[in-house]
Amino acid sequence: MSEPVLASIMINHPATPREIHFRRGTSDEPMIGQIFHNNEYAIAGRLRRGPEITAFLADRSAFGQRPLIIDAGANIGASAVYFALAFPTARIVAIEPEERNFRLLQKNVEGLDVRCLHAALAAHPGHVKVVDPGEDNWGYRTEPAESGIPCVSIPEIYQQERSATVFPFVVKIDIEGAEAEVFASNVGWLDQTPLVIVEPHDWLLPKRGTSRTFLQCVAGKPRDFIIVGENIYSVQYDLR
């Protein structure tokens, strides 16, 4: 089978137009549409608390601090590019386990402050293998393995990236059902994170409870719970 044709589209961002490369005739195209046409990650523009979040970032910026955004399930990097354009002072860590997606991710974020990790998000160290269930380029899943793609946790990334000038801001998680393991343990990072964006996958994997651990984690915490498009936004009451 021949490789899909590589194409590109120019994102006409008011401040910084940006070219994004994608595979024509694949799920890359509707994904780019979701992010840049439907604005699924337009935090300030879609949330009622948008002005409060904007003011919070401005206050931190006045003290020379930069927001840290973790993009887990970054795919070809469209979401990482979106976050980089929307929050130009942000430090972004983009995580993607599938090799071909990862190569496009690296290409699409060239020149941006994005650290790309060829890894899988998990609660603890370990390894996974990538599984193709036939859902196109945005549907790859992972399974535990003895060796292969390394796992990385949010506490590990926080330890590596957090400093006097970088603070946790957003964790976006779209990992095709693996969120069940991520939220099953080692979730102290949630209290340090003003905004968490999760795409649940019970619709894709019925009767497997892939959303249960996330819902249990956020249910008892002082956080808002908002459905935006395909995602659930969890926002701390007190952003400080």
N, C-alpha and C positions, 0 to 999 in steps of 0.2 A: 504494500500500500504506500502511495506517495505521501510525502509530507505536505501539510496544508501550506498554502501560499502565504508568505509573510507580507503584511501590509502595514500601513500606519495611518493615523488620524491626528489632526492637529486640534488640541484642546485650546479653545480661544479664551483662556483665563484673562480677566482684565489686566492683571499685573504682570503675569508671566505666561505667555502662550507656550504650550508644551506638546511635543510629539509623543504619541504612544504607539508602540508596535504591537501587532496582534496577528493571530492566524485567521485568515479569512474563512468564513463558512463554519466556524466553530463557536463554542460557547464564549469565546473571548469577546465576541461582538455584543451579545445581549448583556454581558457583565459590564462592559464599558458603558453601555446605555443606562444600566441601573445606577451606576455610580455618578456619571457626569450629566445625564439627562434627567433621571428621576431624583438625583441628589439624595441618595439614601443615607449619606453620612454628613449631610448639611446640619451640623449640630446647632450652630447659632441661629440658622434660618428656620428650623423645623420644631424646635423645642420651645415651649412657653417660657422656660427658664433660660433661654438663649441669651438675653441681655445680662443676666446675672453671671452666666458662664463667661461671657465676653469681658465683663468687668473684673472677674476673678483673674483671668489671664492678664489683663492690663495691669492689675495691681502687682502680680508676680513679676511681670516684665519690668516694671518700674524699679524693682530691686535687682535687675540683671539676671532674672531666672528664666529658664526655657522649659517648655512642657515636653515630657517624654510620652511618645505614642508607640504602643506595641500593636503591630498588625499581624495577627496570627491567622494563617490561611491567606497569605498575601497574593497567591496565584501569580499572575503576570505583572503585578505591581501597580495596577490601575488605582487601587484604594490607597496605596502608599503615596502615589503621585497626588491624589486628591488631598490627602492630609497635608502633604508638603506645601501645596498651593494654598490651602485654607489656613494653615498655621505656619507661616514662613520661618518662624524662629524655632520650630519644633525639632527635636531629635527623634528620629523614627527608627524602630527596629522592626524589620519585615521578615517574617518566618514563613518558609514554604518548603515542604518535603519533596515534591515531585520535580525531578531533574529538569525536564524541558520547560515547565513553568518557571522554575528557578532561574534558568538562563535568560528568559525573557524579562523576569523581574529585574535582574541585574542590569539588563540593557535599558529598561524603561526608567530606572531611577538614577542613571548616570548623571553626575553633577549635583545631585541633591544630597542633603544630610540624612542619608538612609543607610543603615547597617543591615546588610542582607545575611540571613542565616539559613543555610541549607539544613533544615532541622524540622522537628515536629514538636508542637507545644504539648507538654504533659505536666503532671503534678510532681513527678520525680525523675531522676536520671534513668536512662535506659536507651533502648533502640527500638525502631519500628521498621517495617517494610511497607512500601506503597502498594496499594491494591487498586486495580482499575475495575470498577463494577459496570462500566459501560455508560457512564453518565456524562461523558465528554470531559473537556479539560478542567471544568470547575467541580467535578464530582469525584476526584480521587480520594480514597480513604486510606487509613493506616491501621496496621495491626502490630501488636508486640512481636519482637523478634530478638534472637540472641545477639545479632549484629546487624549492621546496616545504617540507616539514617539515625543520627543521634537525637535524643530528646532534650529539650530545654524547658525550664520552668520560668514562670514569671518572677518568683523571688530571686532566681539566679540572674535574670536580666536586670532586675532592680539593683541588685548588689553591684553589677558591672557598670551600670549606666548612671545611677543616681549620684549626685554630687551637690556641692553648695549652689551650683547654678542650674541643675537639672532636677525637675520634680515630676513624679508620676501624674499623668493627666488622663489619658485614654488607653484602655485595653480593648481592642476589637478582636473578636473570636468568631471565625467562620471555618470550622474544621470538620464538617461532614460527620457529626455524631461523636467525635472524640472529645467533645466538651464534657461528656459524662465522666471521663476519667480526670479531666483537668479540675473539675469542681468537687471531686470526691474527697480530696484531702489537701493539706498544705495550702489553705486558702486565706491565710492571714493577710496576704497582699490586697485582698478585696477592700479592707478598711483603709488602705493607703491610696486607693484609686478613686478619684472623683467621678469618673464616667466609665462604665463598662458597656460594650455593645456586643451582643451575642445573637447569632442567627441560630435558632433552635431547629432540630431536625427530626422531631417526632413525625412530621408529615412524610419524611423520606424513609424513616426506619420505624414503622409502627410497632407498638408493643415491646419496645426495647428500652424505654425510659431514658432516652439520651438527654432529655431536658431536666430530668428530676433533680439531679444534684445541684444544678445551677439554681433552680427555683427554690430548693431548700436553703441554699446559701443566702439568697437575697431576701427571702420572705421575712426573716426576723430582724433585719437590719434597717436603720433609719435611712432608707433610700427610696426615691421615686421609681416607679416601674411603668415604662411607657412603651407602647408598640408603635414602631415607625417602619412602614414597609414590611420587609421580611425579618426585621430585627427587633430585639428587645433592648431597650436602653435602660440602664440602671444608674441613677444619678444620686450621689450623696446629698442628704439634706444640707449638711454643713460642708461646703466645698473646701474650707480651710483645713 
